Amino acid sequence: MPPDPDSPLTWLRYAESDLALAEARTDDRVLLENLCFHAQQVVEKSIKAVLVLTGISFPKTHNLERLLDLLPADVTPTRDLLEARA
């Protein structure tokens, strides 16, 4: 994991890296499953960045629904994100 998991910028930096990997769909050697994994990681790490920024601790989990439930009330996830969490 990142050198400083208490930094929202670190979480976003890793999310950006996952996004770049997820966008590698033009390479025929890349499996769709790997693209999906990195896309999920983008969302997970972005949510964790918001949680760190707002001072909300979270468990060690990859469950997007569980992480979304921890977001503060003034953060409204997009409809697409809510539909994709299941």
C-alpha positions in Angstrom: 0.0 0.0 0.0 1.0 3.6 -0.3 3.8 5.0 1.9 1.4 7.3 3.7 -2.0 5.8 3.9 -3.1 8.9 6.0 -2.7 11.2 3.0 -5.7 11.7 0.6 -3.3 12.7 -2.1 -1.5 9.3 -1.8 -4.8 7.5 -2.2 -5.6 9.6 -5.3 -2.1 9.1 -6.7 -2.7 5.3 -6.6 -6.2 5.6 -7.9 -4.8 7.6 -10.9 -2.3 4.8 -11.5 -5.0 2.2 -11.5 -7.1 4.4 -13.9 -4.2 4.5 -16.3 -3.9 0.7 -16.1 -7.7 0.3 -16.6 -7.5 2.4 -19.7 -5.0 0.0 -21.3 -7.8 -1.7 -23.2 -6.1 -1.1 -26.6 -3.5 -3.7 -25.8 -4.8 -7.1 -26.8 -2.5 -8.8 -24.2 -4.5 -7.3 -21.4 -7.3 -9.4 -20.0 -10.7 -7.8 -19.4 -10.7 -9.2 -15.9 -7.5 -7.2 -15.2 -9.1 -4.0 -16.5 -12.2 -4.6 -14.3 -10.0 -5.1 -11.3 -8.1 -1.8 -11.8 -11.4 0.0 -12.5 -12.7 -1.3 -9.1 -9.5 -0.2 -7.5 -9.9 3.4 -8.9 -13.3 3.7 -7.2 -12.1 2.0 -3.9 -9.1 4.2 -3.5 -11.0 7.4 -4.5 -13.6 6.7 -1.8 -10.8 6.0 0.7 -9.2 9.4 -0.2 -12.5 11.1 0.7 -12.7 9.2 3.9 -9.2 10.1 4.9 -9.8 13.7 4.0 -12.9 13.9 6.2 -11.2 12.1 9.1 -13.3 9.0 8.9 -11.5 5.7 9.6 -12.4 2.7 7.6 -11.8 -1.1 7.9 -9.4 -2.9 5.7 -11.9 -3.9 3.0 -12.4 -3.9 -0.7 -16.2 -3.8 -0.3 -17.4 -0.7 -2.1 -20.8 -0.8 -0.5 -19.3 -0.9 2.9 -17.0 2.1 2.1 -19.9 4.1 0.5 -21.9 3.7 3.7 -19.1 5.4 5.6 -19.1 8.6 3.5 -20.3 11.7 5.3 -23.8 12.8 4.6 -22.7 15.9 2.7 -20.9 13.7 0.1 -23.4 12.4 -2.5 -22.2 9.6 -4.7 -23.3 9.7 -8.3 -26.1 7.5 -9.5 -23.7 5.4 -11.6 -21.5 4.8 -8.6 -24.5 3.7 -6.5 -25.6 1.3 -9.3 -22.2 -0.2 -9.7 -21.6 -0.9 -6.0 -23.4 -4.1 -5.9 
